[in-house]
Amino acid sequence: MVSGAGSTLYENGVKADAKDTLKWNSAITKVKVKKRVALTVNVEASKVQWSVAGKNAATADLASANAYASVDHNGVVTGKKIGNATIVAVYQGQKIKRKLHIAGKKKIALDAGHQSRGDSRKEPVGPGSSVRKARVAGGATGVASRVPEYKFTLSVAKRLQKELKKRGYEVYMVRTKNNVNISNKKRAMLANKSGADIYIRIHGDSSGSRGVKGASIFYPSARNPYVSRLSRSSKRLSKKLLNAYCKKTGIKKRGCSGRDDLTGTNWSKIPVTLIECGFLSNPSEDRKLQNKSFQKKMAVGMANGVDAYFGY
């Protein structure tokens, strides 16, 4: 810094003295979880007393922190958890505040497959398509547990929602209860509208043979007539998700396949994947899939796949 007559020129080139009004230099109002941003004022940052409103537990590295954000002695804020935090700057008896929104790293749309009642009315399988399918199929039922697929998928989706939020993601849930009537086309459109970065559709598989088991994933192929542009990113998402899921749970990996007849996939505008978590028609796998502790493993595995896709 360079001294001047009655004022001081700091590194940011702004003059300030005791008579000046303390004010913000930047208009920053948002920081993402696990990201850092520097708040600047018209005074050298190291001369300012920084804090998070309601907290002032200074350490060698941090000036203050709460559950949502921390600020160091130079005004650098780190997002910790989705929510809001107010940063306070004090200099020579003057105090100013800045409310920050702590945003998620990325936004994930989750669709718990099916619902309490199917809807056999028809809708186009994709934009401009003359092919029409039932809006929502009824879904399978656990052969041993007797738990319907729609209850199973919502239970898993809620656990995944919790795990993703814990890791700093924002999560949009297409449905949060079973007694709804949302077509597959509408589900994709809701995911699109939510501003999500990716769309994960959660299902349980079924077979006429009780011996079949394992998890598989479907994504739009490169020849998909509606969303071929999403094929490469959706395939990469699918591979990351399935690999991490099977590694964590120990469920047999059946592989990833391109499918172009899935309405909820064909109406998506963002990378999309449909995971068949395991076979509800296999008695032992069904029992495992319904176990609450195992569902937590499933959620952790899927969240690991999301992390891998985004490079976290």
Rosetta silent file (secondary structure, phi, psi, omega in degrees, C-alpha in Angstrom):
SEQUENCE: MVSGAGSTLYENGVKADAKDTLKWNSAITKVKVKKRVALTVNVEASKVQWSVAGKNAATADLASANAYASVDHNGVVTGKKIGNATIVAVYQGQKIKRKLHIAGKKKIALDAGHQSRGDSRKEPVGPGSSVRKARVAGGATGVASRVPEYKFTLSVAKRLQKELKKRGYEVYMVRTKNNVNISNKKRAMLANKSGADIYIRIHGDSSGSRGVKGASIFYPSARNPYVSRLSRSSKRLSKKLLNAYCKKTGIKKRGCSGRDDLTGTNWSKIPVTLIECGFLSNPSEDRKLQNKSFQKKMAVGMANGVDAYFGY
SCORE:     score description
SCORE:     0.000 S_00000001
   1 L     0.000  156.625 -177.414    0.000    0.000    0.000 S_00000001
   2 E  -121.325  129.135 -179.011    1.073    3.641   -0.583 S_00000001
   3 E   -80.500  147.793  176.787    0.461    6.412    1.955 S_00000001
   4 E  -137.918  177.828 -178.200   -1.041    9.717    0.897 S_00000001
   5 L   -72.364  105.467  175.645   -2.156   12.936    2.544 S_00000001
   6 L    74.927    5.547  179.438   -5.079   12.018    4.808 S_00000001
   7 E  -150.994  171.474  179.977   -5.850    8.872    2.859 S_00000001
   8 E  -132.842  134.947  176.763   -4.373    5.515    1.911 S_00000001
   9 E   -98.427  114.551 -176.699   -4.203    3.857   -1.502 S_00000001
  10 L   -92.310  177.055 -174.595   -4.669    0.116   -1.087 S_00000001
  11 L   -59.427  -29.733  179.724   -3.832   -2.738   -3.405 S_00000001
  12 L   -82.710    2.538  175.021   -7.253   -2.594   -5.081 S_00000001
  13 L    80.765   11.056 -177.769   -6.603    1.024   -6.024 S_00000001
  14 L  -104.676  130.342  177.376   -9.415    2.437   -3.898 S_00000001
  15 E   -81.641  142.215  177.555   -8.805    5.325   -1.515 S_00000001
  16 E  -155.430  144.609  171.557  -10.296    5.114    1.958 S_00000001
  17 L  -145.009 -176.447 -173.007   -9.853    6.796    5.297 S_00000001
  18 L   -62.334  -22.512 -177.588  -11.684    6.981    8.607 S_00000001
  19 L   -86.146  -17.128 -179.188  -14.145    9.537    7.236 S_00000001
  20 L   -73.023  152.518  176.340  -15.208    7.412    4.266 S_00000001
  21 L   -83.849  126.986  178.735  -18.311    5.248    4.457 S_00000001
  22 L   -65.546  130.044 -179.446  -17.497    1.540    4.472 S_00000001
  23 L  -150.486  161.302 -179.693  -19.101   -0.117    1.452 S_00000001
  24 E   -77.778  142.239  173.157  -18.946   -3.233   -0.694 S_00000001
  25 L   -90.504  -27.781 -174.949  -16.929   -3.233   -3.894 S_00000001
  26 L  -112.842  159.895 -179.863  -18.571   -6.356   -5.309 S_00000001
  27 L  -105.782   23.093 -177.608  -22.178   -7.403   -5.914 S_00000001
  28 L   -63.083  129.204  178.429  -21.635  -11.069   -5.041 S_00000001
  29 L  -129.910    1.745 -176.889  -24.756  -12.650   -3.531 S_00000001
  30 E  -144.248  142.110  172.541  -24.144  -16.361   -4.137 S_00000001
  31 E  -140.451  140.620 -179.341  -21.458  -18.945   -3.464 S_00000001
  32 E   -85.303  154.798  177.091  -21.613  -22.648   -4.214 S_00000001
  33 E   -56.848  133.987  179.494  -21.011  -25.371   -1.664 S_00000001
  34 L    68.488   11.559  175.108  -17.288  -26.152   -1.330 S_00000001
  35 L  -109.258  159.799 -178.035  -16.407  -23.109   -3.458 S_00000001
  36 E  -121.405  138.239  173.817  -14.627  -19.932   -2.320 S_00000001
  37 E  -134.695  146.535  179.288  -15.344  -16.306   -3.203 S_00000001
  38 E   -99.840  120.650  172.637  -13.638  -13.151   -1.991 S_00000001
  39 L   -86.648  133.821 -178.962  -15.862  -10.348   -0.743 S_00000001
  40 L  -122.226  146.928  176.687  -14.190   -6.953   -1.156 S_00000001
  41 E  -126.419  178.796 -177.571  -14.847   -3.570    0.417 S_00000001
  42 L   -85.084   28.526  176.841  -13.318   -0.124   -0.071 S_00000001
  43 L  -139.253  149.569  177.444  -10.785   -0.885    2.664 S_00000001
  44 L   -53.903  126.131 -170.985   -7.891   -3.339    2.700 S_00000001
  45 H   -56.509  -37.443 -176.270   -9.544   -6.675    3.535 S_00000001
  46 H   -69.543  -15.155  178.999   -7.051   -7.660    6.230 S_00000001
  47 H   -90.868   -3.047 -178.100   -7.913   -4.523    8.238 S_00000001
  48 L   -96.026  143.885  172.853  -11.607   -5.476    8.377 S_00000001
  49 E   -90.299  114.776 -176.136  -13.175   -7.606   11.102 S_00000001
  50 E  -102.959  145.208  176.007  -15.098  -10.330    9.257 S_00000001
  51 E  -159.151  160.665  169.205  -17.780  -12.586   10.696 S_00000001
  52 E   -95.134  128.493 -175.697  -20.815  -14.693    9.890 S_00000001
  53 L   -50.868  130.541  179.091  -23.846  -13.131   11.575 S_00000001
  54 L    90.995  -11.548  179.927  -24.582  -14.821   14.869 S_00000001
  55 L  -133.453  147.594  175.557  -21.141  -16.402   15.078 S_00000001
  56 L  -157.736   48.735 -179.054  -17.709  -14.990   15.833 S_00000001
  57 L   -92.123   86.477 -176.505  -15.500  -17.906   16.791 S_00000001
  58 L   -72.516  142.846  173.641  -12.167  -16.753   15.392 S_00000001
  59 L  -131.298 -177.211  179.297   -9.332  -19.221   14.737 S_00000001
  60 L   -62.628  -33.246 -176.063   -5.940  -18.915   13.121 S_00000001
  61 L  -101.330  -31.716 -174.649   -7.473  -19.623    9.714 S_00000001
  62 E  -117.285  141.307  174.040  -11.079  -18.497   10.040 S_00000001
  63 E   -80.525  -34.810 -176.024  -12.628  -15.290   11.275 S_00000001
  64 E  -171.028  157.900  178.974  -16.029  -16.924   11.744 S_00000001
  65 E  -159.927  152.317  167.477  -18.210  -19.831   10.618 S_00000001
  66 L  -137.043 -163.693 -175.216  -21.646  -21.367   10.959 S_00000001
  67 L   -67.065  -22.690 -171.600  -23.351  -24.394    9.430 S_00000001
  68 L  -103.078  -30.894 -176.553  -23.710  -22.734    6.019 S_00000001
  69 E  -156.579  160.471  171.902  -20.553  -20.720    5.426 S_00000001
  70 E  -129.646  157.097  176.657  -17.209  -19.637    6.824 S_00000001
  71 E  -135.656  135.905 -179.744  -15.222  -16.454    6.264 S_00000001
  72 E   -92.690 -173.375 -173.787  -11.498  -16.008    6.767 S_00000001
  73 L   -75.358   -4.280  177.834   -9.573  -12.944    7.931 S_00000001
  74 L  -113.541   13.655  177.184   -9.346  -11.611    4.367 S_00000001
  75 L    80.657   16.020  178.101  -13.049  -11.811    3.541 S_00000001
  76 E   -88.163  119.933 -176.429  -12.857  -15.075    1.602 S_00000001
  77 E   -99.477  136.631  175.496  -16.123  -16.975    2.040 S_00000001
  78 E  -117.444  125.451  176.884  -16.421  -20.759    1.667 S_00000001
  79 E   -73.542  135.979 -178.154  -19.827  -22.364    1.105 S_00000001
  80 L  -115.855  -37.667 -172.958  -20.492  -25.301    3.423 S_00000001
  81 L  -154.567  144.205 -179.070  -24.164  -26.222    3.140 S_00000001
  82 L   -59.559  129.407 -179.611  -27.147  -25.155    1.028 S_00000001
  83 E   157.822 -149.663 -179.001  -28.945  -22.265    2.706 S_00000001
  84 E  -131.539  148.146  176.888  -28.292  -18.616    3.532 S_00000001
  85 E  -145.070  143.334  177.530  -25.632  -16.802    5.522 S_00000001
  86 E  -106.832  122.440  179.754  -25.076  -13.141    6.325 S_00000001
  87 E   -97.168  132.337 -177.259  -21.484  -11.912    6.213 S_00000001
  88 E  -112.969  132.838  175.612  -20.627   -8.919    8.399 S_00000001
  89 E  -118.730  128.681 -179.279  -17.734   -6.521    7.785 S_00000001
  90 E  -125.320  131.808  178.565  -16.661   -4.076   10.526 S_00000001
  91 E  -147.409  120.928  177.990  -14.076   -1.312   10.156 S_00000001
  92 L    47.535   49.094  175.842  -13.426    1.563   12.567 S_00000001
  93 L    83.256   -6.250  178.560  -16.875    1.312   14.123 S_00000001
  94 E   -96.172  142.127 -177.949  -18.701    0.975   10.790 S_00000001
  95 E  -132.131  132.014  172.850  -20.651   -2.189   10.014 S_00000001
  96 E  -131.515  154.744 -176.750  -22.094   -3.478    6.744 S_00000001
  97 E  -127.964  150.204  175.837  -23.786   -6.783    5.970 S_00000001
  98 E  -137.394  118.803  177.645  -24.145   -8.946    2.877 S_00000001
  99 E   -84.087  127.037  179.992  -26.657  -11.809    2.660 S_00000001
 100 E  -115.431  141.291  170.823  -25.348  -14.728    0.616 S_00000001
 101 E   -96.188  126.413  177.316  -27.193  -17.710   -0.792 S_00000001
 102 E   -92.764  108.932 -173.927  -25.180  -20.909   -0.497 S_00000001
 103 E   -96.888  158.815  178.480  -26.105  -22.876   -3.612 S_00000001
 104 L   -69.252  158.324  178.660  -25.617  -26.529   -4.430 S_00000001
 105 L   -60.663  -49.379  176.578  -22.682  -27.758   -6.515 S_00000001
 106 L  -145.472  167.092  178.818  -25.087  -29.058   -9.155 S_00000001
 107 E  -112.459  130.460 -176.479  -28.809  -29.741   -9.323 S_00000001
 108 E  -116.369  128.417  174.195  -30.078  -33.305   -9.661 S_00000001
 109 E   -96.502  128.602  179.466  -33.610  -34.278  -10.714 S_00000001
 110 E  -117.470  132.121  175.229  -34.830  -37.585   -9.265 S_00000001
 111 E  -119.691  114.535  173.200  -37.874  -39.494  -10.456 S_00000001
 112 E   -78.364  112.248 -173.600  -39.193  -42.328   -8.324 S_00000001
 113 L   -58.190  146.677  175.282  -40.701  -44.585  -10.980 S_00000001
 114 L    70.354 -170.149 -178.442  -44.416  -45.375  -11.150 S_00000001
 115 L  -165.776  176.019 -172.414  -47.176  -44.321   -8.729 S_00000001
 116 L   -61.164  -29.389  176.367  -49.966  -45.896   -6.687 S_00000001
 117 L  -135.132  134.999  176.134  -52.136  -46.335   -9.790 S_00000001
 118 L   -70.656  167.760  177.876  -51.079  -46.664  -13.411 S_00000001
 119 E  -132.274  107.482 -173.934  -52.582  -44.519  -16.148 S_00000001
 120 E   -82.324   -4.704  175.411  -53.368  -46.427  -19.352 S_00000001
 121 E   -61.542  151.869 -171.879  -54.230  -43.331  -21.363 S_00000001
 122 E   -95.278  152.322  173.240  -51.796  -42.795  -24.228 S_00000001
 123 E  -146.466  156.610 -179.083  -49.176  -40.122  -24.835 S_00000001
 124 E   -62.261  138.963 -178.575  -46.469  -39.672  -27.529 S_00000001
 125 L   -72.116  -16.323  177.895  -43.295  -41.631  -26.827 S_00000001
 126 L  -164.299  168.479  179.589  -41.254  -38.618  -27.936 S_00000001
 127 L   -56.818  124.537  178.634  -41.602  -35.110  -29.406 S_00000001
 128 L    75.814    5.976 -176.390  -43.494  -35.279  -32.700 S_00000001
 129 L   -81.337  143.283  173.497  -43.899  -39.047  -32.489 S_00000001
 130 L   -89.637  -11.218  177.132  -46.953  -40.884  -33.797 S_00000001
 131 L   -78.945  131.297 -177.163  -46.073  -43.803  -31.505 S_00000001
 132 E  -126.822  142.810  179.239  -48.052  -43.651  -28.284 S_00000001
 133 E  -131.497  165.731  176.211  -47.674  -45.538  -25.007 S_00000001
 134 E   -57.560  143.040 -177.457  -49.459  -45.664  -21.665 S_00000001
 135 E   -62.290  -43.477  177.913  -48.736  -42.579  -19.590 S_00000001
 136 E  -147.340  126.036  176.390  -47.598  -44.600  -16.561 S_00000001
 137 L   -77.520  161.027 -176.904  -47.302  -48.374  -16.202 S_00000001
 138 L   -70.514  -30.579 -179.869  -48.464  -50.064  -13.022 S_00000001
 139 L    89.618  169.696 -177.817  -45.046  -51.385  -12.030 S_00000001
 140 L   -90.828  176.525  175.478  -43.904  -54.608  -10.390 S_00000001
 141 E  -135.039  136.795  179.883  -44.402  -55.986   -6.871 S_00000001
 142 L   -58.418  125.109 -174.625  -41.761  -57.608   -4.699 S_00000001
 143 L   -67.758  -29.691  179.535  -42.247  -61.371   -4.909 S_00000001
 144 L  -100.397  -42.554 -175.363  -41.112  -61.898   -1.298 S_00000001
 145 L   -82.604  -24.565 -173.763  -41.784  -58.526    0.339 S_00000001
 146 L    64.434   17.165  176.661  -45.046  -57.781   -1.491 S_00000001
 147 L   -83.198  125.050  179.138  -43.894  -54.148   -1.603 S_00000001
 148 E   -69.039  152.439 -176.452  -45.069  -52.468   -4.826 S_00000001
 149 H   -57.401  -37.922 -176.723  -42.447  -50.895   -7.035 S_00000001
 150 H   -63.747  -32.554  176.764  -43.835  -47.386   -6.588 S_00000001
 151 H   -74.457  -40.918  179.008  -43.256  -47.556   -2.817 S_00000001
 152 H   -61.117  -47.739 -176.364  -39.798  -49.036   -3.248 S_00000001
 153 H   -65.649  -37.261  179.500  -38.654  -46.397   -5.734 S_00000001
 154 H   -68.528  -38.261  177.454  -39.868  -43.503   -3.603 S_00000001
 155 H   -60.878  -45.173  179.518  -38.097  -44.893   -0.547 S_00000001
 156 H   -66.688  -42.860 -179.155  -34.827  -45.146   -2.482 S_00000001
 157 H   -60.587  -40.660  179.968  -35.279  -41.710   -4.081 S_00000001
 158 H   -67.156  -36.485  177.553  -35.770  -40.066   -0.683 S_00000001
 159 H   -69.518  -38.089  177.512  -32.625  -41.715    0.673 S_00000001
 160 H   -67.644  -39.764  176.163  -30.687  -40.614   -2.388 S_00000001
 161 H   -55.596  -47.704 -179.357  -32.081  -37.093   -2.001 S_00000001
 162 H   -62.048  -43.308 -179.137  -30.787  -36.975    1.567 S_00000001
 163 H   -66.796  -41.980  179.687  -27.355  -38.285    0.586 S_00000001
 164 H   -65.504  -41.922  179.149  -26.981  -35.864   -2.326 S_00000001
 165 H   -64.122  -37.043  177.819  -28.005  -32.871   -0.213 S_00000001
 166 H   -62.127  -29.594 -179.570  -25.485  -33.903    2.424 S_00000001
 167 L   -89.452    1.795  176.007  -22.821  -33.714   -0.288 S_00000001
 168 L    97.472   12.203  176.425  -23.855  -30.224   -1.323 S_00000001
 169 L   -90.014  152.174  166.412  -26.146  -30.910   -4.281 S_00000001
 170 E   -89.990  143.824 -175.787  -29.511  -29.327   -4.862 S_00000001
 171 E  -130.013  131.112  172.916  -32.173  -31.954   -5.516 S_00000001
 172 E  -109.396  124.437  179.046  -35.478  -31.733   -7.358 S_00000001
 173 E   -99.702  119.824  178.266  -37.950  -34.536   -6.629 S_00000001
 174 L   -61.646  -41.156  173.002  -40.446  -35.226   -9.416 S_00000001
 175 L  -139.466  149.101  179.850  -42.731  -36.784   -6.841 S_00000001
 176 L  -123.050    1.728  176.962  -42.629  -36.959   -3.042 S_00000001
 177 L  -144.149  166.887 -174.295  -45.735  -39.070   -2.450 S_00000001
 178 L   -88.410  -31.739 -175.709  -47.353  -42.127   -3.992 S_00000001
 179 L   -84.716   70.057  178.900  -50.889  -40.896   -4.583 S_00000001
 180 L  -130.980  170.998  170.906  -50.144  -38.816   -7.682 S_00000001
 181 L  -138.925   90.487 -177.926  -50.856  -39.049  -11.393 S_00000001
 182 L  -123.646  116.054 -177.820  -47.861  -37.750  -13.335 S_00000001
 183 L   -68.263  162.752  179.323  -47.252  -39.122  -16.810 S_00000001
 184 H   -63.899  -36.686  175.425  -43.761  -40.086  -17.960 S_00000001
 185 H   -62.291  -47.360 -179.178  -43.762  -37.199  -20.426 S_00000001
 186 H   -62.501  -37.706  179.251  -44.760  -34.775  -17.679 S_00000001
 187 H   -60.312  -45.095  178.453  -42.053  -36.143  -15.376 S_00000001
 188 H   -64.164  -39.989 -179.510  -39.370  -35.382  -17.939 S_00000001
 189 H   -66.727  -35.778  176.230  -40.811  -31.927  -18.546 S_00000001
 190 H   -65.896  -40.925  177.662  -40.805  -31.206  -14.811 S_00000001
 191 H   -63.100  -42.119  177.784  -37.164  -32.277  -14.621 S_00000001
 192 H   -60.189  -46.929 -176.107  -36.348  -29.998  -17.569 S_00000001
 193 H   -67.728  -25.681 -175.763  -38.159  -27.059  -15.998 S_00000001
 194 L   -68.357  -17.354 -176.582  -36.454  -27.544  -12.629 S_00000001
 195 L    83.597   15.714 -178.888  -33.112  -26.372  -13.988 S_00000001
 196 L   -68.733  155.675  178.029  -31.445  -29.657  -13.072 S_00000001
 197 L   -88.370  -30.980  177.137  -28.135  -30.663  -14.628 S_00000001
 198 E  -142.453  162.040 -176.191  -28.978  -34.376  -14.849 S_00000001
 199 E  -129.543  118.636 -179.846  -32.089  -36.551  -14.560 S_00000001
 200 E  -113.128  123.747  179.771  -32.054  -39.913  -12.758 S_00000001
 201 E  -105.691  123.882 -172.798  -35.031  -42.252  -13.075 S_00000001
 202 E  -106.136  126.046 -177.913  -35.226  -44.915  -10.349 S_00000001
 203 E  -140.109  167.911  171.210  -36.927  -48.278  -10.975 S_00000001
 204 E  -118.210  142.430 -174.495  -37.023  -51.895   -9.843 S_00000001
 205 E   -92.972  167.518  178.547  -36.745  -54.716  -12.384 S_00000001
 206 L  -152.648  149.766 -179.861  -38.837  -57.848  -12.853 S_00000001
 207 L  -146.294  156.204  175.843  -38.565  -61.122  -14.770 S_00000001
 208 L   -71.577  -15.928  178.368  -40.610  -64.243  -15.364 S_00000001
 209 L  -105.214  123.722 -177.097  -37.670  -66.206  -13.993 S_00000001
 210 L   -70.758  -13.850 -178.647  -37.050  -65.870  -10.261 S_00000001
 211 L   -81.484  -16.450 -177.760  -33.374  -66.673  -10.687 S_00000001
 212 L   -71.595  135.687 -179.931  -32.551  -63.510  -12.642 S_00000001
 213 L  -148.717  167.497  176.447  -30.819  -60.819  -10.580 S_00000001
 214 L   118.124  170.906 -178.553  -28.682  -57.715  -10.890 S_00000001
 215 E  -112.818  145.195  177.863  -28.808  -54.029  -11.789 S_00000001
 216 E  -141.797  165.994 -177.989  -28.886  -52.450  -15.230 S_00000001
 217 E  -138.535  145.385  178.876  -29.166  -48.988  -16.704 S_00000001
 218 E  -122.601  141.144  179.231  -30.769  -47.529  -19.828 S_00000001
 219 E  -141.097  162.293  178.436  -29.859  -44.354  -21.710 S_00000001
 220 L   -69.830  133.552 -177.936  -30.844  -42.888  -25.113 S_00000001
 221 L   -76.542  170.478  178.983  -28.791  -44.425  -27.927 S_00000001
 222 L   -67.039  -17.390  179.127  -26.840  -42.481  -30.534 S_00000001
 223 L  -100.910    9.614  179.781  -29.639  -43.307  -32.996 S_00000001
 224 L   -58.166  126.364 -176.277  -32.432  -42.034  -30.762 S_00000001
 225 L   -73.592   -7.543 -175.459  -34.785  -40.072  -33.045 S_00000001
 226 L  -114.168  -42.575 -173.926  -35.635  -37.550  -30.322 S_00000001
 227 L  -135.496   43.025 -179.661  -32.619  -36.942  -28.083 S_00000001
 228 H   -60.147  -28.278 -179.702  -29.574  -38.429  -29.833 S_00000001
 229 H   -63.594  -20.810 -179.489  -27.620  -35.315  -28.807 S_00000001
 230 H   -92.519   -3.225 -171.737  -27.891  -36.503  -25.191 S_00000001
 231 H   -60.903  -49.139 -175.013  -26.611  -40.007  -25.885 S_00000001
 232 H   -63.229  -48.114 -179.260  -22.922  -39.516  -25.150 S_00000001
 233 H   -68.119  -36.715  179.354  -23.388  -37.614  -21.881 S_00000001
 234 H   -68.166  -37.074  178.041  -26.222  -39.917  -20.790 S_00000001
 235 H   -65.753  -42.901  178.949  -24.106  -42.990  -21.509 S_00000001
 236 H   -63.918  -43.133  176.239  -21.221  -41.602  -19.472 S_00000001
 237 H   -58.843  -44.612 -178.082  -23.595  -40.767  -16.611 S_00000001
 238 H   -61.292  -44.860 -179.618  -25.054  -44.275  -16.808 S_00000001
 239 H   -64.538  -44.156  179.185  -21.666  -45.977  -16.640 S_00000001
 240 H   -62.103  -43.024 -176.816  -20.503  -43.874  -13.703 S_00000001
 241 H   -66.715  -47.761 -176.873  -23.750  -44.468  -11.845 S_00000001
 242 H   -67.411  -42.334  179.911  -23.917  -48.227  -12.411 S_00000001
 243 H   -59.990  -46.890 -177.836  -20.244  -48.840  -11.635 S_00000001
 244 H   -69.347  -38.492 -179.745  -20.399  -46.948   -8.351 S_00000001
 245 H   -63.589  -48.595 -178.076  -23.761  -48.429   -7.389 S_00000001
 246 H   -69.862  -34.081  177.702  -22.686  -52.027   -7.941 S_00000001
 247 H   -63.781  -42.391 -177.610  -19.317  -51.475   -6.281 S_00000001
 248 H   -74.409  -39.109 -173.081  -20.964  -50.146   -3.118 S_00000001
 249 H   -92.764  -23.171 -175.008  -23.855  -52.618   -2.924 S_00000001
 250 L    80.277    4.420  177.526  -22.276  -55.753   -4.342 S_00000001
 251 L   -70.324  140.705 -179.783  -25.257  -56.213   -6.653 S_00000001
 252 L   -57.042  134.900  178.943  -24.436  -57.968   -9.929 S_00000001
 253 E   -92.536  114.517 -179.001  -23.739  -55.533  -12.766 S_00000001
 254 E   -91.755  -15.277  175.090  -25.802  -56.402  -15.832 S_00000001
 255 E   109.924  173.020  179.219  -24.568  -53.462  -17.873 S_00000001
 256 E  -108.165  140.129 -178.466  -25.698  -50.293  -19.636 S_00000001
 257 E  -138.863  146.722  173.618  -27.842  -50.345  -22.774 S_00000001
 258 E   -81.674  131.198  175.552  -29.263  -47.811  -25.183 S_00000001
 259 L  -136.120  135.772 -175.024  -33.067  -47.753  -25.323 S_00000001
 260 L  -118.063   12.933 -178.514  -35.174  -45.430  -27.405 S_00000001
 261 L  -109.041   13.991 -176.896  -38.701  -46.503  -26.453 S_00000001
 262 L   -98.720  111.037 -175.938  -38.793  -44.881  -23.007 S_00000001
 263 H   -56.978  -46.173 -177.786  -41.113  -41.878  -22.937 S_00000001
 264 H   -64.584  -20.200  175.817  -39.612  -40.391  -19.786 S_00000001
 265 H   -87.213  -42.938 -173.368  -36.193  -40.482  -21.428 S_00000001
 266 H   -69.517  -18.941  177.975  -37.203  -39.228  -24.865 S_00000001
 267 L   -95.983    1.371 -179.147  -38.759  -36.023  -23.528 S_00000001
 268 L   -75.991  148.468  175.310  -35.700  -35.096  -21.474 S_00000001
 269 L  -113.964    4.142 -179.851  -33.564  -32.097  -22.410 S_00000001
 270 L  -129.441  159.887  177.990  -30.747  -32.950  -19.998 S_00000001
 271 L   -49.179  131.607 -170.519  -28.508  -36.033  -19.596 S_00000001
 272 E  -136.143  145.188  177.392  -30.813  -38.812  -18.451 S_00000001
 273 E  -146.333  146.786  175.910  -30.492  -42.346  -17.132 S_00000001
 274 E  -118.722  117.309 -179.539  -32.895  -45.005  -15.879 S_00000001
 275 E  -102.823  125.363  171.215  -31.500  -47.374  -13.272 S_00000001
 276 E   -93.314  104.609 -168.076  -33.101  -50.745  -12.593 S_00000001
 277 E   -67.448  -21.216 -176.373  -31.825  -51.213   -9.035 S_00000001
 278 E   161.345  176.471 -174.518  -32.349  -54.978   -8.918 S_00000001
 279 E   -96.945  115.081  175.110  -34.985  -57.644   -9.477 S_00000001
 280 L   -71.063  -14.376  179.651  -38.102  -57.501   -7.340 S_00000001
 281 L   -86.885   -6.714  175.893  -38.955  -60.882   -8.898 S_00000001
 282 L   -98.342  115.993 -173.300  -35.920  -62.517   -7.262 S_00000001
 283 H   -53.245  -47.736 -177.264  -36.868  -63.406   -3.652 S_00000001
 284 H   -70.208  -39.128  179.231  -33.442  -62.874   -2.088 S_00000001
 285 H   -69.973  -37.115  177.117  -32.701  -59.718   -4.056 S_00000001
 286 H   -59.007  -47.683 -179.627  -36.162  -58.361   -3.288 S_00000001
 287 H   -60.880  -41.101  179.774  -35.620  -58.799    0.454 S_00000001
 288 H   -63.656  -45.531 -177.233  -32.247  -57.100    0.194 S_00000001
 289 H   -64.122  -27.425 -178.333  -33.617  -54.160   -1.791 S_00000001
 290 H   -86.072  -11.925 -178.152  -36.340  -53.504    0.789 S_00000001
 291 L   -70.442  129.561 -175.346  -33.902  -53.440    3.723 S_00000001
 292 H   -62.077  -42.360  179.352  -33.488  -49.895    5.078 S_00000001
 293 H   -64.674  -38.557  179.105  -29.782  -50.267    5.804 S_00000001
 294 H   -68.728  -36.084  177.665  -29.192  -51.670    2.333 S_00000001
 295 H   -63.316  -31.411  175.063  -31.130  -48.787    0.781 S_00000001
 296 H   -64.935  -39.649  175.496  -28.701  -46.406    2.471 S_00000001
 297 H   -62.443  -42.000  178.633  -25.879  -48.271    0.709 S_00000001
 298 H   -58.401  -44.998 -179.121  -27.777  -47.949   -2.552 S_00000001
 299 H   -64.211  -42.674  178.631  -28.067  -44.196   -2.045 S_00000001
 300 H   -63.096  -42.973  178.899  -24.375  -43.837   -1.215 S_00000001
 301 H   -61.191  -45.878  178.761  -23.440  -45.853   -4.293 S_00000001
 302 H   -64.207  -41.806  179.097  -25.597  -43.748   -6.596 S_00000001
 303 H   -63.716  -36.351  175.136  -24.293  -40.534   -5.036 S_00000001
 304 H   -61.099  -38.007  177.832  -20.740  -41.788   -5.600 S_00000001
 305 H   -66.390  -38.870  176.939  -21.661  -42.217   -9.255 S_00000001
 306 H   -64.197  -44.751  176.684  -22.992  -38.664   -9.441 S_00000001
 307 H   -57.177  -44.240 -178.758  -19.767  -37.388   -7.875 S_00000001
 308 H   -63.992  -38.633  179.909  -17.753  -39.360  -10.422 S_00000001
 309 H   -63.147  -42.798 -177.862  -19.781  -37.954  -13.320 S_00000001
 310 H   -86.852   -7.337  177.857  -19.185  -34.358  -12.236 S_00000001
 311 L    82.315   25.120  178.697  -15.581  -34.999  -11.227 S_00000001
 312 L   -89.243    0.000    0.000  -15.944  -34.310   -7.503 S_00000001
